[in-house]
Amino acid sequence: MAKLLLNLRNVPDDEADEVRAWLIESGMDFYETQPSPWGISSGGIWMREDADIVRAKALMADYQAKRLQRARAAQYAAREQGSEETFGKLFSRRPWYVLGVLAAIIGIVALTLGLPYLFLR
């Protein structure tokens, strides 16, 4: 019976490609389901053989630990170079976007907190 190895919801394309590559390289048999056109299901990478799932999960844990280290190293390097995305840099680059998002957040909070009290009077 097939077992789900990786749900593809919010998975970047490069990560999914790397997982497919090491699955092919390791010789494990897998298949992929595509996301639905309406966004109900997000697709996934499935292992065909039950015996492969334990090995695949161990490889996946190792891969994710290495990817985390690479991401943290890239973030640290960006911080050291001064190219890290910060609120101040975003505001100076796109002030109307930031102000619009902040206005939307304040509006949603006001409606959420204020609307029930208007109907309770």
Z-matrix of the N, CA and C atoms (Angstrom, degrees):
N
C 1 1.445
C 2 1.529 1 109.00
N 3 1.299 2 116.98 1 136.11
C 4 1.465 3 122.12 2 -177.31
C 5 1.522 4 111.35 3 -68.92
N 6 1.327 5 114.71 4 145.28
C 7 1.468 6 121.20 5 178.73
C 8 1.525 7 108.62 6 -125.67
N 9 1.332 8 115.89 7 140.64
C 10 1.461 9 121.55 8 179.41
C 11 1.524 10 109.98 9 -75.56
N 12 1.320 11 115.60 10 125.77
C 13 1.462 12 120.87 11 175.96
C 14 1.519 13 110.68 12 -96.97
N 15 1.338 14 117.32 13 -44.27
C 16 1.454 15 120.40 14 -174.87
C 17 1.521 16 110.48 15 -143.83
N 18 1.326 17 116.04 16 117.51
C 19 1.452 18 121.58 17 172.06
C 20 1.525 19 106.82 18 -77.54
N 21 1.312 20 117.65 19 128.71
C 22 1.459 21 121.15 20 -172.65
C 23 1.529 22 114.38 21 -87.58
N 24 1.329 23 117.62 22 9.44
C 25 1.471 24 120.07 23 176.53
C 26 1.527 25 109.07 24 -67.73
N 27 1.324 26 116.61 25 126.18
C 28 1.471 27 124.53 26 178.47
C 29 1.531 28 113.62 27 60.78
N 30 1.324 29 117.70 28 23.16
C 31 1.467 30 121.28 29 176.82
C 32 1.522 31 107.93 30 -94.57
N 33 1.332 32 118.01 31 124.57
C 34 1.466 33 119.38 32 178.17
C 35 1.527 34 111.30 33 -63.10
N 36 1.325 35 116.31 34 152.12
C 37 1.463 36 121.22 35 -177.92
C 38 1.525 37 112.24 36 -59.75
N 39 1.334 38 116.83 37 -38.63
C 40 1.459 39 118.67 38 -178.43
C 41 1.532 40 111.29 39 -66.01
N 42 1.319 41 117.82 40 -35.03
C 43 1.461 42 120.33 41 178.04
C 44 1.526 43 110.79 42 -68.45
N 45 1.327 44 117.11 43 -44.82
C 46 1.473 45 120.41 44 178.41
C 47 1.525 46 110.50 45 -61.87
N 48 1.334 47 117.15 46 -40.26
C 49 1.468 48 120.93 47 178.37
C 50 1.525 49 111.23 48 -63.71
N 51 1.336 50 117.37 49 -40.93
C 52 1.461 51 120.73 50 178.66
C 53 1.527 52 111.48 51 -65.67
N 54 1.334 53 117.08 52 -39.35
C 55 1.471 54 120.42 53 178.02
C 56 1.524 55 110.02 54 -64.32
N 57 1.330 56 116.76 55 -45.25
C 58 1.465 57 119.78 56 177.70
C 59 1.526 58 110.80 57 -59.25
N 60 1.341 59 116.27 58 -41.72
C 61 1.465 60 120.34 59 -178.19
C 62 1.512 61 111.83 60 -62.87
N 63 1.350 62 118.47 61 -46.66
C 64 1.459 63 117.40 62 -178.82
C 65 1.520 64 112.78 63 -74.97
N 66 1.324 65 117.83 64 -22.04
C 67 1.468 66 118.97 65 172.79
C 68 1.527 67 110.16 66 -69.26
N 69 1.326 68 117.46 67 -43.25
C 70 1.467 69 121.38 68 178.02
C 71 1.524 70 109.57 69 -65.03
N 72 1.336 71 115.89 70 -44.13
C 73 1.469 72 120.67 71 -179.63
C 74 1.521 73 112.12 72 -61.31
N 75 1.332 74 116.89 73 -36.56
C 76 1.464 75 119.76 74 -178.47
C 77 1.526 76 112.27 75 -82.36
N 78 1.329 77 116.97 76 -7.70
C 79 1.456 78 120.39 77 176.22
C 80 1.516 79 114.87 78 81.18
N 81 1.311 80 117.30 79 15.65
C 82 1.465 81 119.86 80 179.20
C 83 1.529 82 109.52 81 -86.26
N 84 1.331 83 115.34 82 141.44
C 85 1.456 84 121.94 83 -177.40
C 86 1.525 85 108.94 84 -87.23
N 87 1.318 86 116.55 85 124.60
C 88 1.464 87 121.54 86 -179.47
C 89 1.515 88 109.05 87 -142.19
N 90 1.309 89 115.28 88 165.91
C 91 1.462 90 120.67 89 170.84
C 92 1.519 91 108.29 90 -141.42
N 93 1.315 92 114.77 91 167.36
C 94 1.460 93 119.91 92 -174.18
C 95 1.517 94 109.63 93 -127.31
N 96 1.331 95 116.19 94 137.66
C 97 1.456 96 121.01 95 172.31
C 98 1.522 97 107.59 96 -102.65
N 99 1.306 98 115.44 97 141.81
C 100 1.462 99 121.47 98 -177.85
C 101 1.529 100 110.04 99 -88.49
N 102 1.321 101 117.37 100 154.18
C 103 1.464 102 119.92 101 175.98
C 104 1.525 103 110.72 102 -66.25
N 105 1.325 104 115.01 103 151.41
C 106 1.460 105 118.50 104 179.17
C 107 1.522 106 109.54 105 -74.89
N 108 1.329 107 117.32 106 154.04
C 109 1.472 108 119.79 107 -178.97
C 110 1.528 109 112.98 108 -65.37
N 111 1.326 110 117.97 109 -21.75
C 112 1.464 111 120.88 110 -176.95
C 113 1.525 112 112.24 111 -99.49
N 114 1.317 113 118.08 112 3.13
C 115 1.455 114 121.13 113 177.49
C 116 1.518 115 114.83 114 79.18
N 117 1.328 116 117.57 115 14.38
C 118 1.461 117 120.18 116 -179.74
C 119 1.526 118 110.34 117 -73.97
N 120 1.322 119 116.67 118 -46.66
C 121 1.463 120 120.15 119 176.05
C 122 1.519 121 108.32 120 -115.30
N 123 1.323 122 115.75 121 151.80
C 124 1.458 123 119.12 122 -173.33
C 125 1.521 124 113.37 123 -106.19
N 126 1.293 125 118.11 124 0.98
C 127 1.456 126 120.49 125 -178.48
C 128 1.515 127 111.26 126 82.44
N 129 1.312 128 115.63 127 170.06
C 130 1.457 129 119.38 128 -178.69
C 131 1.513 130 111.86 129 -170.18
N 132 1.324 131 113.98 130 168.84
C 133 1.460 132 121.79 131 174.07
C 134 1.525 133 106.08 132 -108.64
N 135 1.313 134 115.71 133 123.58
C 136 1.461 135 122.88 134 -174.00
C 137 1.521 136 110.29 135 -116.63
N 138 1.311 137 116.34 136 143.49
C 139 1.460 138 122.38 137 174.97
C 140 1.528 139 107.71 138 -92.84
N 141 1.333 140 116.99 139 131.19
C 142 1.468 141 120.85 140 -178.93
C 143 1.533 142 111.98 141 -73.85
N 144 1.330 143 115.97 142 -39.50
C 145 1.465 144 120.59 143 -174.80
C 146 1.528 145 110.49 144 -101.91
N 147 1.331 146 115.51 145 133.82
C 148 1.460 147 120.35 146 177.85
C 149 1.526 148 111.60 147 -61.97
N 150 1.315 149 116.71 148 -32.17
C 151 1.468 150 120.23 149 -177.48
C 152 1.532 151 111.16 150 -68.12
N 153 1.320 152 117.32 151 -27.70
C 154 1.462 153 120.85 152 -178.37
C 155 1.524 154 113.82 153 -79.65
N 156 1.321 155 118.01 154 -18.40
C 157 1.467 156 119.54 155 -172.58
C 158 1.523 157 112.21 156 -65.80
N 159 1.310 158 118.20 157 -37.13
C 160 1.468 159 120.59 158 -179.86
C 161 1.523 160 109.78 159 -65.26
N 162 1.322 161 116.47 160 -46.79
C 163 1.463 162 120.85 161 178.78
C 164 1.528 163 111.04 162 -64.91
N 165 1.326 164 116.72 163 -40.49
C 166 1.464 165 120.65 164 179.89
C 167 1.523 166 111.46 165 -65.60
N 168 1.322 167 117.53 166 -39.16
C 169 1.467 168 120.14 167 178.76
C 170 1.521 169 111.02 168 -67.57
N 171 1.328 170 117.48 169 -36.17
C 172 1.464 171 120.47 170 176.66
C 173 1.524 172 110.35 171 -65.55
N 174 1.339 173 116.69 172 -43.59
C 175 1.464 174 120.77 173 176.54
C 176 1.528 175 111.08 174 -63.84
N 177 1.335 176 116.38 175 -37.76
C 178 1.460 177 121.04 176 179.61
C 179 1.527 178 110.84 177 -65.61
N 180 1.319 179 117.66 178 -41.87
C 181 1.464 180 120.75 179 178.26
C 182 1.528 181 110.65 180 -62.61
N 183 1.324 182 116.54 181 -41.72
C 184 1.463 183 120.95 182 177.98
C 185 1.527 184 110.39 183 -65.13
N 186 1.319 185 116.96 184 -44.12
C 187 1.463 186 121.63 185 179.43
C 188 1.531 187 110.94 186 -61.53
N 189 1.332 188 116.71 187 -45.14
C 190 1.461 189 119.74 188 -178.24
C 191 1.527 190 111.76 189 -66.67
N 192 1.331 191 117.76 190 -34.65
C 193 1.465 192 120.35 191 176.76
C 194 1.529 193 110.05 192 -65.45
N 195 1.337 194 116.92 193 -42.03
C 196 1.461 195 119.98 194 178.22
C 197 1.532 196 111.28 195 -67.07
N 198 1.324 197 117.24 196 -39.27
C 199 1.466 198 120.66 197 178.95
C 200 1.527 199 110.42 198 -65.26
N 201 1.316 200 117.23 199 -38.89
C 202 1.464 201 120.90 200 176.92
C 203 1.528 202 110.69 201 -61.93
N 204 1.322 203 116.79 202 -42.88
C 205 1.465 204 120.18 203 178.27
C 206 1.527 205 110.82 204 -62.73
N 207 1.340 206 117.57 205 -42.13
C 208 1.468 207 120.75 206 178.56
C 209 1.526 208 111.25 207 -63.69
N 210 1.339 209 116.44 208 -41.47
C 211 1.467 210 120.18 209 -178.94
C 212 1.519 211 110.69 210 -66.25
N 213 1.326 212 116.56 211 -41.90
C 214 1.467 213 119.49 212 178.81
C 215 1.526 214 111.23 213 -66.64
N 216 1.327 215 117.09 214 -37.67
C 217 1.464 216 120.36 215 178.06
C 218 1.531 217 110.19 216 -65.36
N 219 1.333 218 116.97 217 -40.75
C 220 1.462 219 120.43 218 178.30
C 221 1.525 220 110.97 219 -65.61
N 222 1.327 221 116.71 220 -39.50
C 223 1.461 222 120.45 221 178.22
C 224 1.528 223 110.78 222 -65.79
N 225 1.306 224 116.98 223 -42.20
C 226 1.464 225 121.40 224 178.92
C 227 1.532 226 110.18 225 -64.20
N 228 1.335 227 116.75 226 -42.21
C 229 1.466 228 120.51 227 179.08
C 230 1.526 229 110.58 228 -64.51
N 231 1.325 230 117.76 229 -40.59
C 232 1.467 231 120.76 230 178.21
C 233 1.522 232 110.48 231 -64.71
N 234 1.317 233 116.33 232 -38.46
C 235 1.464 234 120.07 233 178.14
C 236 1.525 235 110.94 234 -65.38
N 237 1.327 236 116.29 235 -40.69
C 238 1.468 237 120.41 236 179.82
C 239 1.527 238 111.61 237 -67.26
N 240 1.327 239 116.95 238 -35.69
C 241 1.467 240 121.49 239 -179.34
C 242 1.526 241 112.24 240 -82.29
N 243 1.314 242 116.35 241 -11.81
C 244 1.460 243 120.27 242 -178.52
C 245 1.515 244 113.82 243 80.92
N 246 1.316 245 117.51 244 15.04
C 247 1.461 246 120.82 245 -179.22
C 248 1.528 247 112.60 246 -101.76
N 249 1.330 248 117.28 247 8.62
C 250 1.466 249 121.42 248 179.08
C 251 1.526 250 109.90 249 -68.77
N 252 1.323 251 116.97 250 139.46
C 253 1.459 252 122.31 251 179.29
C 254 1.531 253 108.62 252 -74.01
N 255 1.322 254 116.14 253 121.93
C 256 1.464 255 121.43 254 177.65
C 257 1.523 256 108.68 255 -124.41
N 258 1.320 257 115.74 256 168.69
C 259 1.457 258 120.32 257 178.93
C 260 1.524 259 110.40 258 -62.13
N 261 1.313 260 116.52 259 -43.34
C 262 1.464 261 120.70 260 -179.62
C 263 1.516 262 112.32 261 -61.46
N 264 1.328 263 117.10 262 -42.75
C 265 1.471 264 120.45 263 178.98
C 266 1.525 265 111.23 264 -66.76
N 267 1.331 266 116.45 265 -40.71
C 268 1.459 267 119.77 266 178.11
C 269 1.522 268 110.39 267 -64.32
N 270 1.342 269 116.69 268 -42.22
C 271 1.466 270 120.25 269 179.96
C 272 1.524 271 111.63 270 -64.75
N 273 1.321 272 117.21 271 -39.35
C 274 1.463 273 119.01 272 179.76
C 275 1.527 274 111.95 273 -72.06
N 276 1.319 275 117.35 274 -28.95
C 277 1.459 276 121.24 275 -179.92
C 278 1.527 277 112.29 276 -83.23
N 279 1.358 278 117.45 277 -39.48
C 280 1.468 279 122.05 278 -176.39
C 281 1.534 280 110.65 279 -136.10
N 282 1.327 281 118.21 280 69.28
C 283 1.470 282 119.74 281 -174.15
C 284 1.532 283 113.27 282 -64.17
N 285 1.335 284 118.18 283 -38.99
C 286 1.469 285 119.13 284 -177.94
C 287 1.527 286 111.44 285 -68.43
N 288 1.292 287 116.96 286 -34.89
C 289 1.472 288 120.58 287 176.57
C 290 1.527 289 110.14 288 -63.71
N 291 1.336 290 116.88 289 -48.03
C 292 1.462 291 120.86 290 -178.82
C 293 1.525 292 110.45 291 -62.75
N 294 1.330 293 116.87 292 -45.34
C 295 1.465 294 119.61 293 179.43
C 296 1.528 295 111.68 294 -63.73
N 297 1.324 296 117.58 295 -37.52
C 298 1.461 297 120.84 296 176.87
C 299 1.518 298 112.63 297 -64.22
N 300 1.328 299 116.02 298 -43.34
C 301 1.466 300 119.85 299 178.60
C 302 1.529 301 110.12 300 -65.01
N 303 1.314 302 117.41 301 -43.46
C 304 1.471 303 120.53 302 178.48
C 305 1.529 304 110.92 303 -62.66
N 306 1.336 305 117.62 304 -40.59
C 307 1.463 306 120.74 305 177.30
C 308 1.529 307 110.85 306 -63.44
N 309 1.318 308 116.80 307 -40.68
C 310 1.470 309 120.28 308 178.39
C 311 1.522 310 110.53 309 -64.35
N 312 1.318 311 117.79 310 -41.80
C 313 1.473 312 121.14 311 178.70
C 314 1.523 313 110.20 312 -63.07
N 315 1.324 314 116.67 313 -45.64
C 316 1.462 315 119.98 314 179.60
C 317 1.524 316 110.26 315 -63.74
N 318 1.326 317 117.99 316 -40.32
C 319 1.456 318 121.24 317 177.85
C 320 1.519 319 112.71 318 -63.21
N 321 1.309 320 117.28 319 -42.45
C 322 1.470 321 120.90 320 179.54
C 323 1.518 322 110.23 321 -66.11
N 324 1.323 323 117.50 322 -42.72
C 325 1.469 324 120.68 323 178.60
C 326 1.517 325 110.05 324 -64.46
N 327 1.332 326 118.05 325 -42.03
C 328 1.464 327 121.27 326 179.29
C 329 1.529 328 110.88 327 -62.61
N 330 1.321 329 117.06 328 -44.26
C 331 1.470 330 120.07 329 178.29
C 332 1.524 331 111.29 330 -65.37
N 333 1.306 332 116.25 331 -41.41
C 334 1.460 333 120.01 332 -177.93
C 335 1.525 334 111.64 333 -66.26
N 336 1.307 335 116.38 334 -42.11
C 337 1.463 336 119.76 335 -177.73
C 338 1.515 337 112.95 336 -86.89
N 339 1.331 338 117.76 337 -30.52
C 340 1.458 339 120.45 338 -175.23
C 341 1.500 340 115.09 339 -90.92
N 342 1.299 341 119.21 340 -33.14
C 343 1.453 342 122.12 341 -176.22
C 344 1.527 343 113.74 342 -60.89
N 345 1.335 344 119.36 343 -44.10
C 346 1.477 345 117.58 344 179.34
C 347 1.525 346 112.89 345 -61.41
N 348 1.322 347 117.54 346 -33.69
C 349 1.459 348 120.17 347 -178.32
C 350 1.529 349 112.10 348 -72.95
N 351 1.334 350 116.41 349 -27.17
C 352 1.471 351 119.17 350 176.97
C 353 1.530 352 110.88 351 -67.40
N 354 1.333 353 116.72 352 -35.08
C 355 1.454 354 120.40 353 -178.65
C 356 1.517 355 112.58 354 -85.11
N 357 1.309 356 118.47 355 -15.35
C 358 1.459 357 120.88 356 -179.79
C 359 1.525 358 112.57 357 -85.15
N 360 1.318 359 118.31 358 -11.78
C 361 1.467 360 120.80 359 -178.67
C 362 1.477 361 111.64 360 -70.43
